Structure formats: structure tokens, C-alpha cells
Amino acid sequence: MATIKPRRVTISDGTKLWIRSAEPADAAGVMALREDLVNTSDFQVSSPRDTWTRKMALEKIAKATKARGHLWLLASVGLEPGSAIAGSINFRSENRKRIEHHGSFGIGNASAWRGRGVGTVLIEAVLEWAAGTEMIEKVTLGCFATNLKARRLYRRMGFTTEFRQKRFFKLGPGKYVDDIQMCIYVKPGVAPEGFGTWTPRKRR
């Protein structure tokens, strides 16, 4: 099962949070987080018009905890399932042998927690898990080209731009945004020239 042991972390503003795997009791919390994201962020793939139900949330949590190449982590105020959620990161890889060595994640922080280092500790937790997972060599992400703050964070953490998909996101009639695909390698000796390999920093 793709889960981690809960850990206590300190984000950049000094607040302590728990990083832990999502559980069924978190369904209401992740639904509330998603509602906040789609209504307050210009950089979400989902929109308020997309359907999202409790059943869908529970199915997604179940898949993330049962599949070895999936991992859904939450940054929460409390350790107990159902505690208030500051942010979420969901990593997925394929189960087909030729492409299971890489996977991608989606990440989002509640509006009250943005700019406080929540994203950094969530990404670090996924990279640490991926580095210790035998099959995974590469972690990728997609980012709105207009999300300059997030792109700076990813570069600072060692991610390198791999390619750009033109006009990938459609925000409205005639209004498109490119998708920036970035990656980092988590196993030594496999990164091609020009790409980085993740090394853990001292945990706070």
C-alpha cells in the first residue's frame, strides 16, 4: 500500500503541521479544499463547473492508498483523520511496466495557507517517498505558464523544465494558457545531462 508514516514538520513561518496519508475520514476536508482551490486560485485545472462528489473523493482516496504507485498526502493541523487541511499533494504513476518508472503529482494549498511553505514540505515528502520506492525514477509535474511563483518554487527545489505544451488550458473563449512540464530524478545515475537529481535536505 502507498502510504507513509505521519510526520510532524515546521513550515517557513514557524507553524507546525502533520504530513500524513489521506484517509476516508478526510473526504469532507478534501472536498472543502477543492472548493476553496477552484474558487480562489487562477491556476487550477478543475473549475467550479466540474463535478466532484463525496463518492468520487472516497474512490480517489481508496485508489491512492491501495495502488503502490499512487500516494496522496495531506498537510493537516492535527494528526487525526478529518483534521483541518492546509494542503494536499497527489502523486500517480502507471502500472504498465514500461512507464511505471515515472509519475506526476498535483498539488494545492488552501487560500489561508498559501505562501507559508506548505507546498515545499508536501513536495519534499513525495520526493522522499519516491526515492525510497524501487520502481520510481522520475517525478514530473505540470504548471500553468502564468503561475510564475510556483515555477520559481519548483526550480528552487531542483525541477527542470522538460517541455512546453502550447495552449493546453482553455480558460474561456479564445483564452488559452500553456502548460509547463517539469521534472526531477530521484535515483542516482539516471538523470540525463541538464537534469537534476533530488537530494534530501535536513528535515525541520
HELIX and SHEET records of a PDB file:
HELIX    1   1 PRO A   24  ASP A   26  5                                   3    
HELIX    2   2 ALA A   27  THR A   40  1                                  14    
HELIX    3   3 ARG A   54  LYS A   66  1                                  13    
HELIX    4   4 SER A  111  TRP A  113  5                                   3    
HELIX    5   5 VAL A  118  ALA A  131  1                                  14    
HELIX    6   6 LEU A  148  ARG A  156  1                                   9    
SHEET    1   A 8 ARG A   7  THR A  10  0                                        
SHEET    2   A 8 LYS A  16  SER A  21 -1                                        
SHEET    3   A 8 HIS A  70  SER A  76 -1                                        
SHEET    4   A 8 ILE A  85  SER A  93 -1                                        
SHEET    5   A 8 HIS A 102  ASN A 109 -1                                        
SHEET    6   A 8 LYS A 138  PHE A 144  1                                        
SHEET    7   A 8 LYS A 175  TYR A 185 -1                                        
SHEET    8   A 8 THR A 160  GLY A 172 -1                                        
END                                                                             
